Amino acid sequence: MPIPQNIAMTLLFAPFAIMIAYMDIRYRRIPNKLVLTILLIGLTVNTIFGGSRGLLLSLGGFALSFGIMFFLHVFGTMGAGDVKLFAAIGAVNGLSLVIPTLLVVALTGGVFAIFMMVYSGRVRTTMFGVMQFFYGLLPGQRIPRFEIPADRRYTIPYAVPICLGSFVSYVLFHG
């Protein structure tokens, strides 16, 4: 009996996602070797189970995920490691799950952000930054570029919501 695609992808993806989340929490770095491994897992498994169509959907997921996250990186809301990680996960989930995955990751990240904001006692400062961002979206205004705080306790190791949200999205939405 052949192994189903969902189980194969989970068995290969989950250990690397756990390692990446740990590395981001502990060192605030996302190792490129682990991200490349996830990219290769996504491309390989999708090609094995879906043939050339699976490969194209995987490459499309990679490209769209990279584009969306790079846009956020330009405004200083995402680190480069987060961009590469989400792009690799786009190859795992495929083109059709990029937007649902992005929404689940955003919700997961929002929960983490609220927790960190309250825990660090920076509710007022954070909400002021959020208001500045949304004000910058108005016509004729400029979106501010935010610098990463020197004290990393005030930032979120975003690999955690990316990995957790991506896994949840894959389990919920992958046929």
N, C-alpha and C positions, 0 to 999 in steps of 0.2 A: 504494500500500500504506500503510494507516494505521499510525501509530507506536504500539507497545504501551504500556500504562499504566506498566509498570515503568520503561521507558526514559524516558518523558516525565517521570515523577516524579523519577527520578535526575538527569536533566539540569537540572531546575529546582531541586531541593533541594540537591544537592551543593555548588554554588558558595556558596550562602548559609550552609550548615553550616560550610564551611571559613572563611568570613569571621567567623562568630560564634565559632568555636573560637579563631581568631587574636586577636580582640578580647578574649576572656576571658583568654587567656594573657598578652597584652601589657598590657592595661589593667584586667583584673579587672572588666569591665563587659560586659553583654550588651545591645547596642542594641535598644531596643523596635521601631524601624523594621524591623530585620532579622527579628525574631521575628514581627511582624505580617505581613511578606512571606511567611514560611514558612507561617503560618496561612492566608493567602489562597491560596497555592499548593496546600496540602492540600485546602481546601474546593473550589477551582475544578477541579482535576484529578479529584478523586473524583466531583464532580458531572458533569463532562463524560463520564467513562467509566462512571459508575454511575447516572446520573440522580438522582432524588429519594432513592432508597435509598442511593446513594453519599454524598449530602449528609448524610443522617441518620446513617450509620455514621461519617462524618468528624466530625460534631458530637458524637456519642456518645464517640468517641475523645478529642476535645478535653476534654469534661466529665469523663470518668473520669480522664484523665491529670492534669488540673488538681486534681481532688479528692485523688488519691493524693499528689501532690507537695506540695499545700498542707498536708496532714496532717504531712508530714515537715518542712515549713517552720515549722510551729507549734512543733516541738520544737528548732528551731535547727540542724537537720542540712542544710538546703538554703536557698540564697539565693532571693530573690524572682525574680531573673532566670532561675534554673534552673527554677523553677515555671512561669513563662510559656513558656520554651523547650520544656519537656517537654509542656506542654499543646498548643502549636502543632504539635509533632511527633506528638502523638496525633491531630490532624486529618489529618496526612499519612498515617500508618500505618493509621488507622481503629480502630474499637472492638475488633475481634477481635485486634489485635496489641498492645494496651496492656500486658497482663500479660507476654507473651513479651518485649516491648521493655523493660519495666521490669527483668526478670530479666537480660537481656543487658547493659543499662546498669549494673545493680548489679555484675555480674561484671567488666565493663570498669572501672568505678570502683574496685572492690576491688583490681584489679591496679595501677591508678594510685596508689591509697592506700598499698599496700604499698611500692611503689617510692619514693614521697615520704617515707614514714615512715622507711625505711632510709636514704635519701639525706640527710635532714635530721638524722638521729641522734636521733629522738624516739620510738623504739620503746617504751620504758618508759612515758612520759607518755601516748602514744596508747593503749596497751593498758589502762592504768588507766582512761582515759575510756570505753573500750569495756566494761570490766567494770562501771563505774558505770551505764552505760546498761542493760545486761542485768539488773543487780540491780534497777534501777528498774522493770523489767517484771514483777517478782514481785508477787503479791497483797499489798496493804497498803503497797507502796512507791511512791515517786514517781520518775518519769523526770526526771533532771536536765536543765535547760536549759543548753546549752553556748553560750558566747560565742565570736564569731569572733576568733581571735588577731589582735593588732595587727600582727604581722609576717606578711605575706601569703605568705612563703616556706613557711609551715607549713600552708597551705590548698591545696586542689586546685581548679584552674579547671575546675569540673565540666561546663562546656559541652563539653569535649573528650570525656569518656566518654559524655555524652548524645548528641552528634552521631555519634560513631563507633559506639556501641552501637545507636543507632536505625537507622543505615544498614545495619549488619550484620543486624539483626533484619528490616528490610524485605527485604533480598536473600534471607535464609534462609527466611523464613516467608510472604512474600506470594506468592500463587498466580500 
